[in-house]
Amino acid sequence: MSTVFAHRQLSHDLLHGTSVIRRYMSVRPPSKDPTTPPIPRKKVTIQALQALRQSKTPISMLTAYDYPSALACSSSTLTDITLVGDSLAQVCLGYASTTQLTLSEMIHHARAAARGTTHPFLVADMPFGSYHTSVHDAVANAVRLVQEGRVEGVKLEGGREIADVVRRLTDVGIPVMAHVGLLPQRHSALSGYKVQGRSVEGAKKVLMDALALQEAGAFAMVVEAVPQELGKYVTDRLRIPTIGIGAGPHTSGQVLVYDDVMGTWSGHKAKFVRRFANLKEVRDHAVQSYGEAVREGSFPDAEAESYSMDELEWARFMESERSQEETRS
C-alpha cells in the first residue's frame, strides 16, 4: 500500500472520529514492546527457584524454540523456566538426533526465544561437541550462548567427567543446569533411549554424578528417565532443585518438550509424556480448510477480506488505460 493512500485513509479516520488503526500488512509489528510481560510476575531468578524447592512448590519448565513458543511459555505465571532445548534438532529442524545440531543453530533459536521470554528463567542446551573438546572451548561457546543467544544459563549433559567444565563456567559467572540419567546426546553409546539407573551400579552412578555436579556449582539438575524411587532419592540428597523428565513425581519440578505438550509431535511418544492438547489435529484441519477455501474461490471474500478503490478514482484509472491503449494503436 502506498504511503499517500495510507495518509489519506488516516486523515479520513481522524475526520470521522474513528480511532481504529487499520492493518495493511500481512504481519503487523506488535503494538507494544514485545518484552512487556503479558501477565504480572517478577522475573524468576536462581534464588527464586531455590525458594520454590525449599517450600516444596513444584517447578514448571517447558521448552521453547522460537519467539511464538517462548511467548506461549511466558503466557502463564506458572512457567518458571523456559528451556531452549536441543530437541529443536528433531522437532524444528527435522534432524534424526540432537547430535546434529550446531552451536550457530542453537544461538539463532535462543535469540528468537529470548525476544519472547518475559518472567521465566531462560536456559539453553549446549549442543553436542560444544563443550567436549576442552574447558577453554566450553567457556568460549557458553559465552557465545549468553552474549549472542541472550540466555541466562546453559544446560550440559554428563556426569563426573564434565565437572571441571561446570566448575569453570560457574567460576566465570555462567549459571549451569546439569543433566544426569538418560543423556540423549549419547544415545548411540547408551544403545538407544533407555531408562537409566535400574541396577544398583547404575543407580549409584546417577547419584554420584549428580552429587559431583552439584559440588562443581550447578544451580539445578535435570534428571531424565530413571526409576521414580531413584528420582526421589537423588532429589532428597541434593541441595539444589531437580527437574524431572521421566523421573517420577517426587523431583523438585518437571519438564516436557513443547511439541509433546501441545500434541504436535508425530514421532515416538515416551511413556512419561502427557499431551495436554491436540494441536496437530487443529493445525492440519486449518491447513486443509484453507486449501479448500482457496480452491473453491470462497477466500478471500470480496467484501470482508478485500480492499476497494474509490469509484471515481477507478473510473479515472480505466479512462487513463483506454487513452494509453488508443495511443498505442
Secondary structure, DSSP 8 states (H G I E B T S, - for coil): --HHHHHHHHHHHHHTT-------SSS---SS-TTS-SS------HHHHHHHHHTT--EEEEE--SHHHHHHHHT-TT--EEEE-TTHHHHTT--SSGGG--HHHHHHHHHHHHHH-SSSEEEEE--TTSSSS-HHHHHHHHHHHHHTT--SEEEEE-SGGGHHHHHHHHHTT--EEEEEES-GGGTTTTTSS-----SHHHHHHHHHHHHHHHHHT-SEEEEES--HHHHHHHHHH-SS-EEEESS-TTSSEEEE-HHHHHT---S---TT---S--HHHHHHHHHHHHHHHHHHT-SS-TTTS-----HHHHHHHHHHHHHHHHHH-
